[in-house]
């Protein structure tokens, strides 16, 4: 009788260890399959930029303020930057970068006072980057006058 009790105890302990091992293996497989099927997938979608101002092909006299305003949408907007560039000489007239703070919607507003000394075709370019490193830009043309 004592031997059958030991056998039952041995079988019970073996089943307990086997059950723990099976649960561990099932957990590892479940976690690995979740990472492959979406929750850990890489974001490859770039942000979307919408200009509110300035108007494309707008005209700005000397002393006028060029207001660059709009929105950026994405799951995780990280940074936004602006560049106003002389299209004839390729010189940068104004440049600034803002940290958006990893948000899904970002309103941008930058202002620059026109100080050029001749009629100048220029481009206004906004670049948006999300937390995954996806980047997009939107560029419009304006004319600066002296």
N, C-alpha and C positions, 0 to 999 in steps of 0.2 A: 504494500500500500504506500509506503513511504517513497518507493521508487516511482510509482505512477504520479505522485504529487510533484516530485521533482521534474518529471517529464512534462506535466501540464504547465508548471512554472516556466520551464525552458521554452516551451512552445509559445506561451503568452509573451515572454520577454522578446523572443525573436519576432513575433508578429508586431509588437510595439515598435521595435527598431525598423522593421520593414515598412510600416505605415508612415513613420517619420521620414524615412528616405523617399518614399513615393510622394509625399506631400511636398518635400523640398524640391524634387525634380520637377513636379508639376508647376510649382511656383516659378522656377527658373524658366521653364518653357513658356509660361504665360507672360512673364515680363519681357522675354526676348521677342515674342510675337507682337506685343503691343508696340515696341519700339519700331518694328518693321512696318507696321500697318497704319501709320498716320500720326500718332501723338508725338513721335520723335522725328517726324519727317522734316527735311530742310525747307525753309521758306525760300521760294525762288521768284516770288511776285514783287516787282518793284513798286514803289509808292506812285500815287497819281497826283499830279500838280494841276491846279486850276488857277489861272490868272483872273483877277478882278480888275486890276489896274497895273500898268498903264495900258491904254488901248494900242493895239498893233498899228504901226506906222504913225503914232502920235508925234506931235511937233512941240518942242519945248524951247522957249526963248531963254536967253541968258538971265540968270537969277531965278528962273522958275524951279520949283521943287518937283523932281520926278518921284512919285509915290509908287512903290511896288507893293502890291497887296494881293493876297490870294489864300488858297488853302492847299494843304497836302493831306492825303488820306492813305492809310496803310494799317496793317495790323500792329505795327510797332515803329513809328517814325522816330528816327534818332537825331538826325541833323538836317538843317536846311541852310543853303547858302545862296548868295546873290553875287552877280558880277555884271557891271555895266562896262562895256568895252567899246572903244573907238574902232569901228569896222575898217577904217582906212589905214590906220597905223597899228592896229591890234593892241594898243595900249589900254591897260585897265584903268578906268576912271573911278570906279567905286567897287569895293568888295567887302563882304562881311559874311560870317558864318554864325549861325545860332544853334544851340543845343535844344532840341525839341523835347527831350525827356522821355523817349519811348512811349509815345501816346498814339492813339489811333486817328486823331484828327488834330491838325496843327494849322493855326491861322498865322500867316506871316505878314509883316508890315515893315518895310524899310523906306527911308526917305533920303534923297540925295539932291543937293542944290547944284543946278547946272552952272558950271563955271568955264565952259569952253570958249575959245576966242575966235572960232570960225565955224561955219556950217559943217556939222559932223554927223555922218550916218553912224548910228550906234546900235548895239544889241543889248538886250536885257535878258540875262540867263539865270534861271533859278534851278538849283540842283538839290534833290532830296535823296537821303540815304536812310534805309531802315536798319534795325538792329542786326539783321542777317547779312548786311553788306550790299543788299540790292540797291541799285542807284538808278535814278532817272533824271532827265532834265527837260526843261521847256524854255524855249528862247523866242523872243519877239524882237522886231526891229522898230526903232524910233529915230527921229531926227532931232539933233540938238542945234540950236542957233546961237549966234553970238550977240 
